[in-house]
Amino acid sequence: MAALLLLLLTVGALFSSSDAQDAYSNLPDDYKKGVDLALEKLNAHAGIQHHFLFFRSLLKSDTEPGFDVKYIYHHFYLKATKCPKGTTDSSGCQFRNDRPLIDCGVCYKTFAGEIEQEPKPYIHCVHRTALTEEMRQVRVQHCNRLGYSSGAPTLLASQGEN
């Protein structure tokens, strides 16, 4: 009986870590680049002690004004894992359920599939419990200005996928 319970727990752990990898691997490449930017910024904070993985998308939106240019907005969650910060192979990392999600909003311009340095990509990540409506509005305004500065339609007015 104990061996069966251990087997079920092991299989469940494998599925939960593979779900994290599947969620990220199912993202289009342009959106993965934004998640990578957010993770890079998050890992640069000295107070972060755990390895984080992409958890799920809340909103994906993009506009393509032409000439291989795309403006991308991505609202998503990152979730802490049981692995320590700096883990390079996250295939065995399991999500922690005792830490709040990190709510991220990123927007950036790509040209030929690569993120442009101008205008500077906007990355805003905060614990979901600390996110206020005012912070959400600042995100939207900043990302809309990103598109307007280049004469493109607003990012959040486009029809994106959920």
C-alpha positions as CSV (number, residue, x, y, z in Angstrom):
1,M,0.0,0.0,0.0
2,A,2.8,2.4,0.9
3,A,4.7,1.6,-2.3
4,L,1.6,2.3,-4.4
5,L,1.1,5.7,-2.6
6,L,4.8,6.5,-3.2
7,L,4.5,5.6,-6.9
8,L,1.4,7.8,-7.3
9,L,3.2,10.8,-5.6
10,T,6.2,10.3,-7.9
11,V,4.1,10.2,-11.0
12,G,2.1,13.3,-9.8
13,A,5.4,15.2,-9.2
14,L,6.6,14.3,-12.7
15,F,3.3,15.5,-14.3
16,S,3.4,18.8,-12.3
17,S,6.9,19.7,-13.4
18,S,6.2,18.6,-17.0
19,D,3.1,20.8,-17.0
20,A,5.3,23.8,-16.3
21,Q,7.6,22.9,-19.2
22,D,4.6,22.3,-21.5
23,A,3.0,25.7,-20.7
24,Y,6.3,27.4,-21.6
25,S,7.0,25.3,-24.6
26,N,3.5,25.9,-26.0
27,L,4.1,29.6,-26.1
28,P,5.0,31.2,-29.5
29,D,8.7,32.2,-29.7
30,D,7.9,35.9,-29.6
31,Y,6.2,35.5,-26.2
32,K,8.8,33.2,-24.8
33,K,11.4,36.0,-25.3
34,G,9.3,38.3,-23.0
35,V,9.0,35.6,-20.4
36,D,12.8,35.1,-20.5
37,L,13.3,38.8,-20.0
38,A,11.0,38.8,-17.0
39,L,12.8,35.8,-15.5
40,E,16.1,37.4,-16.1
41,K,15.0,40.6,-14.3
42,L,13.4,38.6,-11.4
43,N,16.6,36.5,-10.9
44,A,18.7,39.7,-10.7
45,H,17.0,40.6,-7.4
46,A,19.1,39.6,-4.4
47,G,16.0,38.7,-2.4
48,I,14.9,36.0,-4.7
49,Q,15.9,32.6,-3.4
50,H,13.9,30.2,-5.5
51,H,13.9,29.2,-9.1
52,F,10.8,30.5,-10.9
53,L,9.0,29.1,-14.0
54,F,6.4,30.3,-16.3
55,F,3.0,29.3,-14.9
56,R,0.3,30.5,-17.3
57,S,-0.7,33.4,-19.6
58,L,-3.6,35.7,-18.7
59,L,-3.5,37.9,-21.8
60,K,-1.5,37.8,-25.0
61,S,-1.8,40.6,-27.5
62,D,0.2,41.8,-30.5
63,T,0.0,44.3,-33.4
64,E,1.9,44.0,-36.6
65,P,2.2,47.4,-38.3
66,G,4.3,45.9,-41.1
67,F,7.9,45.6,-42.3
68,D,8.5,42.6,-40.0
69,V,7.8,44.8,-36.9
70,K,5.6,43.5,-34.1
71,Y,4.6,45.0,-30.8
72,I,3.8,42.5,-28.1
73,Y,2.0,42.7,-24.7
74,H,2.0,39.6,-22.5
75,H,0.4,39.4,-19.0
76,F,1.3,36.1,-17.2
77,Y,2.1,34.5,-13.9
78,L,5.5,33.1,-12.8
79,K,5.5,30.6,-9.9
80,A,8.2,29.6,-7.5
81,T,9.6,26.1,-7.6
82,K,11.3,23.9,-5.0
83,C,14.6,24.4,-6.8
84,P,17.1,27.0,-5.6
85,K,17.8,30.2,-7.6
86,G,20.3,29.6,-10.3
87,T,19.1,26.1,-11.2
88,T,20.1,25.5,-14.9
89,D,18.1,22.3,-15.5
90,S,14.5,23.0,-14.4
91,S,13.0,19.7,-15.7
92,G,12.9,18.3,-12.2
93,C,11.6,21.4,-10.4
94,Q,8.2,21.2,-8.8
95,F,6.0,24.2,-8.2
96,R,5.6,25.4,-4.6
97,N,2.1,26.1,-3.4
98,D,3.2,28.1,-0.4
99,R,4.4,31.2,-2.2
100,P,2.4,33.8,-4.0
101,L,2.4,34.0,-7.8
102,I,4.4,36.7,-9.5
103,D,2.2,38.8,-11.8
104,C,4.1,40.1,-14.8
105,G,3.2,42.5,-17.6
106,V,5.7,42.9,-20.4
107,C,5.6,44.8,-23.6
108,Y,8.3,45.2,-26.3
109,K,9.0,45.7,-29.9
110,T,10.4,43.0,-32.1
111,F,12.0,43.3,-35.6
112,A,12.6,40.1,-37.6
113,G,11.7,38.1,-34.4
114,E,14.3,39.8,-32.2
115,I,13.5,42.2,-29.3
116,E,14.6,45.7,-30.2
117,Q,16.5,47.8,-27.6
118,E,14.6,50.9,-28.6
119,P,12.0,51.6,-27.4
120,K,13.2,49.9,-24.2
121,P,11.2,46.8,-23.3
122,Y,8.9,47.3,-20.3
123,I,8.9,44.6,-17.7
124,H,6.8,44.9,-14.6
125,C,6.6,42.0,-12.1
126,V,5.2,42.0,-8.6
127,H,3.7,39.5,-6.2
128,R,0.1,39.0,-7.2
129,T,-1.1,39.9,-3.7
130,A,0.6,43.3,-3.9
131,L,-0.7,44.2,-7.4
132,T,-3.1,47.2,-7.3
133,E,-5.5,48.5,-9.9
134,E,-3.3,51.6,-10.2
135,M,-0.3,49.4,-11.1
136,R,-2.4,47.7,-13.7
137,Q,-3.4,51.0,-15.2
138,V,0.2,52.2,-15.3
139,R,1.1,49.0,-17.2
140,V,-1.6,49.5,-19.8
141,Q,-0.7,53.2,-20.2
142,H,3.0,52.5,-20.6
143,C,2.4,49.7,-23.1
144,N,0.0,51.9,-25.1
145,R,2.6,54.7,-25.2
146,L,5.1,52.1,-26.5
147,G,3.0,51.5,-29.6
148,Y,2.0,55.2,-30.1
149,S,5.6,56.4,-29.9
150,S,6.2,54.4,-33.1
151,G,2.9,55.3,-34.8
152,A,1.5,51.9,-34.3
153,P,-2.0,51.1,-33.1
154,T,-2.3,50.4,-29.4
155,L,-1.2,47.0,-28.1
156,L,-4.2,46.4,-26.0
157,A,-6.7,47.4,-28.7
158,S,-5.6,44.5,-30.9
159,Q,-7.3,41.1,-30.8
160,G,-5.0,38.7,-29.1
161,E,-5.3,35.1,-27.9
162,N,-5.9,34.1,-24.3
